[in-house]
Amino acid sequence: MTILLANSRTIITKFLKNTNVSSFKNILKQRCTENHSCFHPNILASYKTLAGDLISGKPRGLLASSAAVLTFRRQESARAEELVEAVTYTEENNDDDVNKGIDFSDGRVTFTPQMQFISESSEKRVPCYRVLDDDGYTITGSIFEQVDEETAVKMYKSMVTLQIMDTIFYEAQRQGRLSFYLTSSGEEAINIATAAALTPDDIILPQYREPGILLWRGFTLQQFANQLFGTKDGEDKGRQMPIHYGSKQLNYFTISSPIATQLPQAAGVAYSLKMDNKEACVVAFMGDGCTSDFHAGLNFAAVMEAPVLFICRNNGWAISTPTSEQFRSDGVVVKGQAYGIRSMRVDGNDTLAVYSAIRTAREMVIREQKPMLVEALTYRVGHHSTSDDSTKYRSTNEIEHWKTDRNPANKFRKWVQKKGWWAEEDETKLRSSIRKEVLSAIQVADKTEKPYLEDLFTDVYDRVPLNLREQEKSLRETIKKHHQDFPADVPV
Ligand SMILES: Cc1ncc(C[n+]2csc(CCOP(=O)(O)OP(=O)(O)O)c2C)c(N)n1
């Protein structure tokens, strides 16, 4: 799993020169940690097939002469297909002049007499790493990190807590008690399994659908409620929209509304960890919708060799934009190689797979001091936010299928139950106690005072600058004039 996508060009090139599998194993061995077996038979088999094809295949893109190129016509689409070669070029021509190549600024590039175009897609899609089948059994031969009882139960409880918190806060918004909310429904595994696979020193740059990391790290339900209700006790003192959580103490950057903001920032934060020789990495989350804007972040991280783990929650939709209108590539995973970033694809609804993938990826990022990209395939079960009605652009059958048949928490529960670590009575007890806790947090937040008006102007600068003092004065005058339009519960 860890090696399948790793620097595949280098590996394949070496493999072509070392066609027997045992020497290939040695090449892989150099790139593996001692703790992780990389020799899954399927992985070796797929490399063997791939290399076999490459060795035996004649270069299909070879044109007899340049004259043929000139007479080539657009409508000859079948011929055009012949010009498109697989991503890896063959090196069959032994002509010294041709093979001398050119020493380009970033390394040597060989010449080829073949006119080849890189295919826009490979025949096979990148497979998705999975450990648990739909019934919660581990798939035979799957390689994964063992999870002990205490961790597994904490993971399951956190997934349920996230679900209950989402249901109640969502309802509170519908009742008009909150101005905005957004759920993580369907993405509980990515939230919690990632959180469990990291250490508290890893710095999170979230998008907005990852409150589970905060929950795992000890952010209380009261703290969530305080932020959502904009109380004086909220970490941000009511200065952010609901769900824009942040916690300095828990190494969780405050969420930014403009999407993809966090990605170049992540490269910078990770570079600072590198300079300080920290045994930690940055984990930057994004949705598939961010990939239109992620160039700066990924490229910056790649060239600076910043230890940042980019996790793309590919949940199929960016509000009403389906992934088919977001990109034409094989999802997000393949984009990594174009940036020189190792990447892998995981089933985002499989808690054990996400946990194992993120633990392994994290270790690689820190040990090699390089970024990595993980694409987690999942589905946004809820509406984008309380400002959206997703039934206007997708079918209820589709939503229902993911909500029930592919529910990540249900699947993980099956596994935990089979282990004998969880029972029906535990479920009933847990659900009722979390429900009470969330409702009580809402009650407290509802009654807590809003932050003082002056808090709007503090905390950014050591001493409040003149322009902000002027703005405060002007605001106070406006409130005096139009006090009926100003919220009565904000102490002036
Ligand atoms: C720069 C920017 N452009 C557009 C928006 C409006 N917007 C908010 S969320 C969103 C969709 C993001 O989708 P995705 O990244 O897939 O995350 P998901 O909501 O699916 O988790 C858009 C377009 C924004 N907030 N910022």
The ligand as a Tripos MOL2 file, in Angstrom:
@<TRIPOS>MOLECULE
LIG
   26    27     1     0     0
SMALL
NO_CHARGES

@<TRIPOS>ATOM
      1 C1        -12.1800   30.9650   -2.6010 C.3       1 LIG1
      2 C2        -13.5960   30.5220   -2.3890 C.ar      1 LIG1
      3 N1        -14.3720   30.2820   -3.4550 N.ar      1 LIG1
      4 C3        -15.6420   29.8630   -3.2880 C.ar      1 LIG1
      5 C4        -16.1440   29.7000   -2.0290 C.ar      1 LIG1
      6 C5        -17.5890   29.2350   -1.8310 C.3       1 LIG1
      7 N2        -17.5620   27.8590   -1.3550 N.ar      1 LIG1
      8 C6        -17.6750   27.5650   -0.0350 C.ar      1 LIG1
      9 S1        -17.5830   25.9430    0.2250 S.2       1 LIG1
     10 C7        -17.4130   25.5970   -1.3940 C.ar      1 LIG1
     11 C8        -17.3060   24.1810   -1.8850 C.3       1 LIG1
     12 C9        -16.1190   23.4830   -1.3970 C.3       1 LIG1
     13 O1        -16.2240   22.1390   -1.7260 O.3       1 LIG1
     14 P1        -15.1710   21.0960   -1.2690 P.3       1 LIG1
     15 O2        -13.8150   21.7200   -1.2370 O.co2     1 LIG1
     16 O3        -15.3250   19.9010   -2.1230 O.co2     1 LIG1
     17 O4        -15.5420   20.7560    0.2390 O.3       1 LIG1
     18 P2        -16.8650   20.1090    0.8410 P.3       1 LIG1
     19 O5        -17.7870   21.2470    1.1740 O.co2     1 LIG1
     20 O6        -17.4300   19.1960   -0.1770 O.co2     1 LIG1
     21 O7        -16.4390   19.4100    2.0670 O.co2     1 LIG1
     22 C10       -17.4180   26.7590   -2.1490 C.ar      1 LIG1
     23 C11       -17.2870   26.7900   -3.6100 C.3       1 LIG1
     24 C12       -15.3060   29.9880   -0.9360 C.ar      1 LIG1
     25 N3        -15.7100   29.8550    0.3120 N.pl3     1 LIG1
     26 N4        -14.0320   30.3930   -1.1400 N.ar      1 LIG1
@<TRIPOS>BOND
     1     1     2 1
     2     2     3 ar
     3     2    26 ar
     4     3     4 ar
     5     4     5 ar
     6     5     6 1
     7     5    24 ar
     8     6     7 1
     9     7     8 ar
    10     7    22 ar
    11     8     9 ar
    12     9    10 ar
    13    10    11 1
    14    10    22 ar
    15    11    12 1
    16    12    13 1
    17    13    14 1
    18    14    15 2
    19    14    16 1
    20    14    17 1
    21    17    18 1
    22    18    19 2
    23    18    20 1
    24    18    21 1
    25    22    23 1
    26    24    25 1
    27    24    26 ar
@<TRIPOS>SUBSTRUCTURE
     1 LIG1         1 GROUP 0 **** ****
